[in-house]
Amino acid sequence: MDSNYLVTQGNQLIEARQKKPLSTREQKIILTMVSMIEPTDEDFKDYVISVREFHEMLGLEGREHYTQLKKIVEDLMSKVVEIPSKNDGWVMTHWVSRAEYVDGSGTIKLRFAPDLKPYLLQLKTAFTSYKLSNILSLKSGYSIRLYELMKKWQHLGRWEYPVQDLKDKIGIETNTYKQYGHFKSRVLQPAVIELNKKTDLTIEFKEIKKGRSIEKIEFTIRHTPEKEIQLPKDEKKQGKVKKPSKFEQIRARLNEQTDGYRFDTVFFAQLHQGASLIWKEDAEKELEFLIRYVNEEQSVKNPLGFIKAKITSAWDVHEAGGHITFADLQPMKERPTGRQERLPDWFTSRDQPKVAAKPNPEFEKEKEETLKRLAAKKRKDT
């Protein structure tokens, strides 16, 4: 199994509440299964977990019998996840629908519950991706859940959340760590320290008070890929020179055009998938138009966040049947104060709400007189 496998989930699943939280090991099994899903898969299949391979990925020593893994799977099949849906509704489902041990193979076959399909298969927008190796190095289940939430908001660089909602999201069971001080010292701080030490994120947080109590936590998120822990590689494979994939060749070409920012593998995987669905063979050309605009438009302060937001907006237009191109994006020649971008009308309609015009006094006076005449006529008629 390749530690560079991507874990890709719909954002609703990232935001889900675990009614009976997964253990650290159960989370790693689930996310390993998620990493085996291909972008083109239309249905779930059996995902094979090798005891030996799983041990190698975790960097564990010694030997584990299949009976121990079987116990983990039994517990896993009893766990339920609550996924938010439209209109404040929810979907509640198990993670795994079936498991099969193949005698003498040293493997267990697992299959996701069918209700998880909308959140794991054929994802086109509103999803989050990261390298599997980042979560396999973590020891705490709280750290894994916090990492997923931070990856979702990484492109914005900042995220705040109510304390109680944060507890629900990272799997704090009801009536556990009721005092904020205990939650901070035993869960939040250790998780942040572990993520900063072992993953590609650097996180800081500050507390937002309401009165004397802590109401929200505000996170600052930075992507630092040089910190990412790489799992041990198979020495037999290291001697083989692997030709870069077409995807990597495109990423390399586009990175040559960026100015002061770069696309890492995970971020670009999401970006390229969305662009390919919209523009197909012209995806690279359209991304070049967008990169050129961001390089020249000095008012864009967060290039990666801006690019992702505009691809998302373009997808909405594409879904509605519109034909879109970034060719008509032009940077401003004069720089007014404040953040402004010159974008086509179809592009700004979603992100920049229109401001209502100030009322015309003469028109308002005429309207009032007209209403009075109509009211008088109505009284006369009756």
BAMI-365875 format. One record per residue (C-alpha): residue number from 1; residue in three letters; chain; x, z, y. Coordinates in nm, 2 decimals. Each point is the difference from the previous one (the first is absolute). Example, Ala and Ser with C-alpha at 12.3 -4.5 7.8 and 13.67 -1.06 7.14 Angstrom:
BEGIN
KOLNU     n   res   chain        X        Z        Y
KOLNU     1   ala       A     1.23     0.78    -0.45
KOLNU     2   ser       A     0.14    -0.07     0.34
//
This chain:
BEGIN
KOLNU     n   res   chain        X        Z        Y
KOLNU     1   met       A     0.00     0.00     0.00
KOLNU     2   asp       A     0.13    -0.10     0.34
KOLNU     3   ser       A     0.03     0.29     0.26
KOLNU     4   asn       A    -0.06    -0.26     0.27
KOLNU     5   tyr       A    -0.36    -0.05    -0.12
KOLNU     6   leu       A    -0.25     0.02     0.28
KOLNU     7   val       A    -0.29     0.25    -0.01
KOLNU     8   thr       A    -0.29    -0.17     0.19
KOLNU     9   gln       A    -0.33     0.18     0.06
KOLNU    10   gly       A    -0.30    -0.05     0.22
KOLNU    11   asn       A     0.00     0.23     0.30
KOLNU    12   gln       A    -0.33     0.16    -0.11
KOLNU    13   leu       A     0.18     0.12    -0.32
KOLNU    14   ile       A     0.29     0.13     0.21
KOLNU    15   glu       A    -0.25     0.20     0.19
KOLNU    16   ala       A    -0.19     0.13    -0.31
KOLNU    17   arg       A    -0.05     0.36    -0.08
KOLNU    18   gln       A     0.10     0.13    -0.34
KOLNU    19   lys       A    -0.27     0.24    -0.11
KOLNU    20   lys       A     0.23     0.13    -0.27
KOLNU    21   pro       A     0.34    -0.09     0.12
KOLNU    22   leu       A     0.25    -0.20    -0.21
KOLNU    23   ser       A     0.31     0.18    -0.11
KOLNU    24   thr       A     0.33    -0.14     0.12
KOLNU    25   arg       A     0.06    -0.17    -0.33
KOLNU    26   glu       A    -0.35    -0.14    -0.02
KOLNU    27   gln       A     0.05    -0.15     0.34
KOLNU    28   lys       A     0.32    -0.17    -0.11
KOLNU    29   ile       A    -0.18    -0.14    -0.31
KOLNU    30   ile       A    -0.29    -0.14     0.21
KOLNU    31   leu       A     0.24    -0.15     0.26
KOLNU    32   thr       A     0.22    -0.15    -0.26
KOLNU    33   met       A    -0.31    -0.17    -0.14
KOLNU    34   val       A    -0.10    -0.12     0.34
KOLNU    35   ser       A     0.35    -0.16     0.05
KOLNU    36   met       A    -0.06    -0.21    -0.32
KOLNU    37   ile       A    -0.30    -0.17     0.16
KOLNU    38   glu       A     0.07    -0.36     0.10
KOLNU    39   pro       A    -0.15    -0.13     0.33
KOLNU    40   thr       A    -0.18    -0.28    -0.19
KOLNU    41   asp       A    -0.16     0.23    -0.26
KOLNU    42   glu       A    -0.38    -0.03     0.00
KOLNU    43   asp       A    -0.06     0.28    -0.25
KOLNU    44   phe       A     0.17     0.31    -0.13
KOLNU    45   lys       A     0.20    -0.03    -0.32
KOLNU    46   asp       A     0.18     0.26    -0.22
KOLNU    47   tyr       A     0.31     0.14     0.18
KOLNU    48   val       A     0.26     0.12    -0.24
KOLNU    49   ile       A     0.20     0.31     0.07
KOLNU    50   ser       A     0.32     0.04    -0.21
KOLNU    51   val       A     0.10     0.36    -0.05
KOLNU    52   arg       A     0.37    -0.10     0.00
KOLNU    53   glu       A    -0.03    -0.23     0.31
KOLNU    54   phe       A    -0.20     0.25     0.19
KOLNU    55   his       A     0.27     0.26    -0.07
KOLNU    56   glu       A     0.26    -0.23     0.13
KOLNU    57   met       A    -0.19    -0.07     0.32
KOLNU    58   leu       A    -0.05     0.37     0.06
KOLNU    59   gly       A     0.37     0.07    -0.06
KOLNU    60   leu       A    -0.09     0.26    -0.26
KOLNU    61   glu       A     0.23     0.12    -0.28
KOLNU    62   gly       A    -0.09     0.08    -0.36
KOLNU    63   arg       A    -0.27    -0.15    -0.21
KOLNU    64   glu       A    -0.38     0.04     0.03
KOLNU    65   his       A    -0.23    -0.06    -0.29
KOLNU    66   tyr       A    -0.31    -0.21     0.03
KOLNU    67   thr       A    -0.22     0.31    -0.05
KOLNU    68   gln       A     0.11     0.14     0.34
KOLNU    69   leu       A    -0.09    -0.32     0.17
KOLNU    70   lys       A    -0.33    -0.01    -0.19
KOLNU    71   lys       A    -0.09     0.34     0.15
KOLNU    72   ile       A     0.08    -0.12     0.35
KOLNU    73   val       A    -0.23    -0.30    -0.07
KOLNU    74   glu       A    -0.28     0.22    -0.12
KOLNU    75   asp       A     0.01     0.20     0.32
KOLNU    76   leu       A     0.03    -0.32     0.21
KOLNU    77   met       A    -0.32    -0.15    -0.15
KOLNU    78   ser       A    -0.20     0.31     0.12
KOLNU    79   lys       A     0.11    -0.04     0.36
KOLNU    80   val       A    -0.25    -0.14     0.26
KOLNU    81   val       A     0.06    -0.16     0.33
KOLNU    82   glu       A    -0.24    -0.03     0.29
KOLNU    83   ile       A     0.04    -0.32     0.20
KOLNU    84   pro       A    -0.16    -0.04     0.35
KOLNU    85   ser       A    -0.23    -0.30     0.04
KOLNU    86   lys       A    -0.21    -0.15     0.28
KOLNU    87   asn       A    -0.26     0.20     0.19
KOLNU    88   asp       A     0.16     0.34    -0.08
KOLNU    89   gly       A    -0.06    -0.05    -0.37
KOLNU    90   trp       A     0.24     0.04    -0.29
KOLNU    91   val       A     0.08    -0.13    -0.35
KOLNU    92   met       A     0.10     0.26    -0.26
KOLNU    93   thr       A     0.19    -0.13    -0.31
KOLNU    94   his       A     0.26     0.09    -0.26
KOLNU    95   trp       A     0.35    -0.15     0.03
KOLNU    96   val       A     0.04    -0.11    -0.36
KOLNU    97   ser       A    -0.28    -0.13    -0.23
KOLNU    98   arg       A     0.19    -0.02    -0.33
KOLNU    99   ala       A     0.33     0.07    -0.16
KOLNU   100   glu       A     0.16    -0.11    -0.32
KOLNU   101   tyr       A     0.31     0.11    -0.19
KOLNU   102   val       A     0.16    -0.26    -0.22
KOLNU   103   asp       A     0.16     0.18    -0.30
KOLNU   104   gly       A     0.37    -0.05    -0.02
KOLNU   105   ser       A     0.03    -0.19     0.33
KOLNU   106   gly       A     0.09     0.29     0.23
KOLNU   107   thr       A    -0.25    -0.13     0.25
KOLNU   108   ile       A    -0.35     0.09     0.13
KOLNU   109   lys       A    -0.24    -0.27     0.13
KOLNU   110   leu       A    -0.21     0.11     0.30
KOLNU   111   arg       A    -0.28    -0.18     0.19
KOLNU   112   phe       A    -0.15     0.07     0.34
KOLNU   113   ala       A    -0.37     0.09     0.04
KOLNU   114   pro       A    -0.20    -0.32     0.11
KOLNU   115   asp       A    -0.12     0.17     0.32
KOLNU   116   leu       A     0.36    -0.02     0.14
KOLNU   117   lys       A     0.00    -0.38     0.00
KOLNU   118   pro       A    -0.09    -0.04     0.37
KOLNU   119   tyr       A     0.29     0.23     0.10
KOLNU   120   leu       A     0.28    -0.14    -0.22
KOLNU   121   leu       A    -0.08    -0.37    -0.08
KOLNU   122   gln       A     0.01    -0.31     0.22
KOLNU   123   leu       A     0.07     0.19     0.31
KOLNU   124   lys       A     0.00    -0.22     0.31
KOLNU   125   thr       A     0.00     0.25     0.29
KOLNU   126   ala       A     0.00     0.37     0.08
KOLNU   127   phe       A     0.25     0.10    -0.27
KOLNU   128   thr       A     0.32     0.19    -0.02
KOLNU   129   ser       A     0.32    -0.08    -0.20
KOLNU   130   tyr       A     0.32     0.18    -0.08
KOLNU   131   lys       A     0.28     0.00    -0.26
KOLNU   132   leu       A    -0.07     0.19    -0.31
KOLNU   133   ser       A     0.35     0.16     0.01
KOLNU   134   asn       A    -0.10     0.20     0.31
KOLNU   135   ile       A    -0.26     0.21    -0.18
KOLNU   136   leu       A     0.18     0.03    -0.33
KOLNU   137   ser       A     0.27     0.20     0.17
KOLNU   138   leu       A    -0.24     0.26     0.13
KOLNU   139   lys       A    -0.06     0.33    -0.17
KOLNU   140   ser       A    -0.32     0.11     0.17
KOLNU   141   gly       A    -0.34    -0.16    -0.03
KOLNU   142   tyr       A    -0.08     0.11     0.36
KOLNU   143   ser       A     0.31    -0.20     0.11
KOLNU   144   ile       A    -0.12    -0.31    -0.18
KOLNU   145   arg       A    -0.35     0.01     0.16
KOLNU   146   leu       A     0.15     0.07     0.35
KOLNU   147   tyr       A     0.24    -0.29    -0.05
KOLNU   148   glu       A    -0.28    -0.24    -0.08
KOLNU   149   leu       A    -0.19     0.11     0.31
KOLNU   150   met       A     0.31    -0.03     0.22
KOLNU   151   lys       A     0.06    -0.36    -0.14
KOLNU   152   lys       A    -0.35    -0.10     0.10
KOLNU   153   trp       A     0.07     0.10     0.36
KOLNU   154   gln       A     0.37    -0.09     0.01
KOLNU   155   his       A    -0.06    -0.32     0.21
KOLNU   156   leu       A    -0.15     0.21     0.28
KOLNU   157   gly       A     0.28     0.26     0.00
KOLNU   158   arg       A    -0.24     0.28     0.07
KOLNU   159   trp       A    -0.30     0.16    -0.17
KOLNU   160   glu       A    -0.21     0.31     0.05
KOLNU   161   tyr       A    -0.25     0.16    -0.23
KOLNU   162   pro       A    -0.22     0.32    -0.02
KOLNU   163   val       A     0.17     0.27    -0.21
KOLNU   164   gln       A    -0.29     0.04    -0.25
KOLNU   165   asp       A    -0.04    -0.38    -0.05
KOLNU   166   leu       A     0.38    -0.02    -0.06
KOLNU   167   lys       A    -0.03     0.27    -0.26
KOLNU   168   asp       A    -0.28    -0.20    -0.18
KOLNU   169   lys       A     0.20    -0.32     0.01
KOLNU   170   ile       A     0.32     0.14    -0.15
KOLNU   171   gly       A    -0.18     0.19    -0.28
KOLNU   172   ile       A    -0.03     0.36     0.11
KOLNU   173   glu       A    -0.27     0.16    -0.21
KOLNU   174   thr       A    -0.29     0.19     0.16
KOLNU   175   asn       A     0.08     0.35     0.11
KOLNU   176   thr       A     0.38    -0.06    -0.04
KOLNU   177   tyr       A     0.24     0.06     0.29
KOLNU   178   lys       A    -0.30     0.10     0.22
KOLNU   179   gln       A     0.24     0.14     0.27
KOLNU   180   tyr       A     0.18    -0.27     0.19
KOLNU   181   gly       A     0.33     0.19    -0.01
KOLNU   182   his       A     0.00    -0.01    -0.38
KOLNU   183   phe       A    -0.09    -0.37     0.00
KOLNU   184   lys       A     0.28    -0.07     0.24
KOLNU   185   ser       A     0.27     0.20    -0.17
KOLNU   186   arg       A    -0.09    -0.08    -0.37
KOLNU   187   val       A    -0.13    -0.36     0.03
KOLNU   188   leu       A     0.05    -0.19     0.33
KOLNU   189   gln       A     0.36     0.10     0.08
KOLNU   190   pro       A     0.14    -0.04    -0.35
KOLNU   191   ala       A    -0.17    -0.34    -0.03
KOLNU   192   val       A     0.14    -0.13     0.33
KOLNU   193   ile       A     0.35     0.13    -0.09
KOLNU   194   glu       A    -0.02    -0.18    -0.34
KOLNU   195   leu       A    -0.13    -0.33     0.15
KOLNU   196   asn       A     0.28     0.01     0.26
KOLNU   197   lys       A     0.26     0.06    -0.26
KOLNU   198   lys       A    -0.11    -0.23    -0.28
KOLNU   199   thr       A    -0.20    -0.29     0.14
KOLNU   200   asp       A     0.01    -0.29     0.25
KOLNU   201   leu       A    -0.19     0.21     0.26
KOLNU   202   thr       A     0.11     0.24     0.27
KOLNU   203   ile       A    -0.29     0.23     0.10
KOLNU   204   glu       A    -0.05     0.26     0.27
KOLNU   205   phe       A    -0.32     0.19     0.07
KOLNU   206   lys       A    -0.15     0.22     0.27
KOLNU   207   glu       A    -0.30     0.22     0.01
KOLNU   208   ile       A    -0.30    -0.06     0.23
KOLNU   209   lys       A    -0.19     0.31     0.09
KOLNU   210   lys       A    -0.36     0.07     0.09
KOLNU   211   gly       A    -0.01     0.34     0.15
KOLNU   212   arg       A     0.23     0.22    -0.22
KOLNU   213   ser       A    -0.05    -0.20    -0.32
KOLNU   214   ile       A     0.18    -0.31    -0.12
KOLNU   215   glu       A    -0.26    -0.28     0.00
KOLNU   216   lys       A     0.21    -0.31    -0.07
KOLNU   217   ile       A     0.35    -0.11    -0.12
KOLNU   218   glu       A     0.17    -0.29     0.19
KOLNU   219   phe       A     0.26    -0.19    -0.20
KOLNU   220   thr       A     0.28    -0.22     0.13
KOLNU   221   ile       A     0.10    -0.26    -0.26
KOLNU   222   arg       A     0.32    -0.21    -0.01
KOLNU   223   his       A     0.11    -0.25    -0.27
KOLNU   224   thr       A     0.36     0.06    -0.10
KOLNU   225   pro       A     0.06    -0.23    -0.30
KOLNU   226   glu       A     0.37     0.10    -0.02
KOLNU   227   lys       A    -0.11     0.34    -0.13
KOLNU   228   glu       A    -0.20    -0.14    -0.29
KOLNU   229   ile       A     0.12     0.13    -0.34
KOLNU   230   gln       A     0.08    -0.27    -0.25
KOLNU   231   leu       A    -0.05     0.08    -0.36
KOLNU   232   pro       A     0.27    -0.06    -0.26
KOLNU   233   lys       A     0.03    -0.37    -0.10
KOLNU   234   asp       A     0.06    -0.14    -0.34
KOLNU   235   glu       A     0.37    -0.07    -0.02
KOLNU   236   lys       A    -0.06    -0.30    -0.24
KOLNU   237   lys       A    -0.21    -0.17     0.27
KOLNU   238   gln       A     0.24     0.07     0.29
KOLNU   239   gly       A     0.23    -0.28    -0.10
KOLNU   240   lys       A    -0.27    -0.26     0.03
KOLNU   241   val       A    -0.04    -0.18     0.34
KOLNU   242   lys       A    -0.37    -0.04     0.08
KOLNU   243   lys       A    -0.11    -0.28     0.22
KOLNU   244   pro       A    -0.21     0.13     0.30
KOLNU   245   ser       A    -0.37    -0.07    -0.05
KOLNU   246   lys       A    -0.19    -0.23     0.23
KOLNU   247   phe       A    -0.16     0.30     0.17
KOLNU   248   glu       A     0.35     0.15     0.07
KOLNU   249   gln       A     0.13    -0.33     0.13
KOLNU   250   ile       A    -0.29    -0.02     0.25
KOLNU   251   arg       A     0.05     0.37     0.10
KOLNU   252   ala       A     0.37    -0.07     0.06
KOLNU   253   arg       A    -0.07    -0.31     0.21
KOLNU   254   leu       A    -0.25     0.19     0.22
KOLNU   255   asn       A     0.23     0.30     0.04
KOLNU   256   glu       A     0.26    -0.24     0.14
KOLNU   257   gln       A    -0.25    -0.07     0.29
KOLNU   258   thr       A    -0.10     0.36     0.08
KOLNU   259   asp       A     0.15     0.18     0.30
KOLNU   260   gly       A     0.06     0.37    -0.03
KOLNU   261   tyr       A    -0.23     0.06    -0.31
KOLNU   262   arg       A     0.00    -0.11    -0.36
KOLNU   263   phe       A    -0.25    -0.05    -0.28
KOLNU   264   asp       A     0.07     0.22    -0.30
KOLNU   265   thr       A    -0.11    -0.11    -0.35
KOLNU   266   val       A    -0.31     0.22    -0.01
KOLNU   267   phe       A    -0.13    -0.07     0.35
KOLNU   268   phe       A     0.06    -0.38    -0.04
KOLNU   269   ala       A    -0.18    -0.01    -0.34
KOLNU   270   gln       A    -0.32     0.12     0.18
KOLNU   271   leu       A     0.06    -0.23     0.30
KOLNU   272   his       A     0.08    -0.31    -0.21
KOLNU   273   gln       A    -0.29     0.05    -0.24
KOLNU   274   gly       A    -0.25     0.01     0.29
KOLNU   275   ala       A     0.16    -0.30     0.18
KOLNU   276   ser       A     0.00    -0.21    -0.32
KOLNU   277   leu       A    -0.37     0.06    -0.06
KOLNU   278   ile       A    -0.08    -0.12     0.35
KOLNU   279   trp       A     0.24    -0.29     0.05
KOLNU   280   lys       A     0.12    -0.08    -0.35
KOLNU   281   glu       A     0.31    -0.23     0.02
KOLNU   282   asp       A     0.01     0.05     0.38
KOLNU   283   ala       A     0.04     0.38    -0.02
KOLNU   284   glu       A     0.37     0.00     0.08
KOLNU   285   lys       A    -0.05    -0.23     0.30
KOLNU   286   glu       A    -0.27     0.22     0.14
KOLNU   287   leu       A     0.21     0.31    -0.04
KOLNU   288   glu       A     0.28    -0.18     0.18
KOLNU   289   phe       A    -0.24    -0.06     0.30
KOLNU   290   leu       A    -0.09     0.37     0.00
KOLNU   291   ile       A     0.37     0.12    -0.03
KOLNU   292   arg       A     0.09    -0.23     0.29
KOLNU   293   tyr       A    -0.27     0.14     0.22
KOLNU   294   val       A     0.09     0.37    -0.08
KOLNU   295   asn       A     0.37    -0.08     0.07
KOLNU   296   glu       A    -0.08    -0.14     0.34
KOLNU   297   glu       A    -0.29     0.22     0.11
KOLNU   298   gln       A     0.18     0.31     0.13
KOLNU   299   ser       A    -0.32     0.21     0.04
KOLNU   300   val       A    -0.03     0.02    -0.38
KOLNU   301   lys       A     0.14     0.35    -0.07
KOLNU   302   asn       A    -0.06     0.02    -0.38
KOLNU   303   pro       A     0.08    -0.35    -0.15
KOLNU   304   leu       A    -0.08     0.08    -0.36
KOLNU   305   gly       A    -0.33     0.18     0.08
KOLNU   306   phe       A    -0.10    -0.28     0.24
KOLNU   307   ile       A     0.07    -0.27    -0.26
KOLNU   308   lys       A    -0.20     0.19    -0.27
KOLNU   309   ala       A    -0.29     0.06     0.23
KOLNU   310   lys       A    -0.02    -0.37     0.10
KOLNU   311   ile       A     0.01    -0.12    -0.37
KOLNU   312   thr       A    -0.28     0.24    -0.07
KOLNU   313   ser       A    -0.20    -0.14     0.29
KOLNU   314   ala       A     0.07    -0.35    -0.11
KOLNU   315   trp       A    -0.13     0.08    -0.35
KOLNU   316   asp       A    -0.34     0.11     0.15
KOLNU   317   val       A    -0.03    -0.33     0.19
KOLNU   318   his       A     0.10    -0.19    -0.32
KOLNU   319   glu       A    -0.26     0.19    -0.20
KOLNU   320   ala       A    -0.26    -0.10     0.26
KOLNU   321   gly       A     0.08    -0.37    -0.05
KOLNU   322   gly       A     0.22    -0.04     0.31
KOLNU   323   his       A     0.31    -0.22     0.02
KOLNU   324   ile       A     0.30     0.19     0.15
KOLNU   325   thr       A     0.35    -0.07     0.10
KOLNU   326   phe       A     0.27     0.20     0.19
KOLNU   327   ala       A     0.13    -0.32     0.16
KOLNU   328   asp       A    -0.18     0.07     0.32
KOLNU   329   leu       A     0.14     0.35     0.05
KOLNU   330   gln       A     0.20    -0.01     0.33
KOLNU   331   pro       A     0.20     0.29     0.14
KOLNU   332   met       A    -0.07     0.11     0.36
KOLNU   333   lys       A     0.22    -0.15     0.27
KOLNU   334   glu       A    -0.06     0.29     0.24
KOLNU   335   arg       A     0.01     0.35    -0.12
KOLNU   336   pro       A    -0.28     0.22     0.14
KOLNU   337   thr       A     0.02     0.38    -0.05
KOLNU   338   gly       A    -0.14     0.14    -0.32
KOLNU   339   arg       A    -0.03    -0.16    -0.34
KOLNU   340   gln       A    -0.17    -0.34     0.01
KOLNU   341   glu       A     0.03    -0.30    -0.23
KOLNU   342   arg       A    -0.13    -0.34     0.07
KOLNU   343   leu       A    -0.20    -0.11    -0.31
KOLNU   344   pro       A    -0.27    -0.25    -0.08
KOLNU   345   asp       A    -0.36     0.12     0.05
KOLNU   346   trp       A    -0.07     0.00    -0.37
KOLNU   347   phe       A     0.30     0.22    -0.05
KOLNU   348   thr       A    -0.07     0.27     0.26
KOLNU   349   ser       A    -0.37     0.04    -0.07
KOLNU   350   arg       A     0.05     0.26    -0.27
KOLNU   351   asp       A     0.29     0.20     0.15
KOLNU   352   gln       A    -0.09     0.01     0.37
KOLNU   353   pro       A    -0.36     0.09     0.07
KOLNU   354   lys       A    -0.15    -0.16     0.31
KOLNU   355   val       A    -0.05     0.21     0.31
KOLNU   356   ala       A    -0.35    -0.01     0.15
KOLNU   357   ala       A    -0.01    -0.16     0.35
KOLNU   358   lys       A    -0.10     0.22     0.30
KOLNU   359   pro       A    -0.37    -0.03     0.09
KOLNU   360   asn       A    -0.09    -0.23     0.29
KOLNU   361   pro       A    -0.19     0.22     0.26
KOLNU   362   glu       A    -0.22    -0.30     0.12
KOLNU   363   phe       A    -0.09    -0.09    -0.35
KOLNU   364   glu       A    -0.09     0.36    -0.08
KOLNU   365   lys       A    -0.22     0.03     0.31
KOLNU   366   glu       A    -0.18    -0.33    -0.09
KOLNU   367   lys       A    -0.05     0.12    -0.36
KOLNU   368   glu       A    -0.15     0.33     0.12
KOLNU   369   glu       A    -0.25    -0.18     0.23
KOLNU   370   thr       A    -0.10    -0.24    -0.27
KOLNU   371   leu       A    -0.07     0.29    -0.24
KOLNU   372   lys       A    -0.21     0.17     0.27
KOLNU   373   arg       A    -0.21    -0.32     0.05
KOLNU   374   leu       A    -0.06    -0.03    -0.37
KOLNU   375   ala       A    -0.11     0.36    -0.03
KOLNU   376   ala       A    -0.24    -0.04     0.29
KOLNU   377   lys       A    -0.15    -0.32    -0.15
KOLNU   378   lys       A    -0.04     0.18    -0.34
KOLNU   379   arg       A    -0.19     0.29     0.17
KOLNU   380   lys       A    -0.22    -0.25     0.19
KOLNU   381   asp       A    -0.09    -0.19    -0.32
KOLNU   382   thr       A    -0.10     0.32    -0.18
//
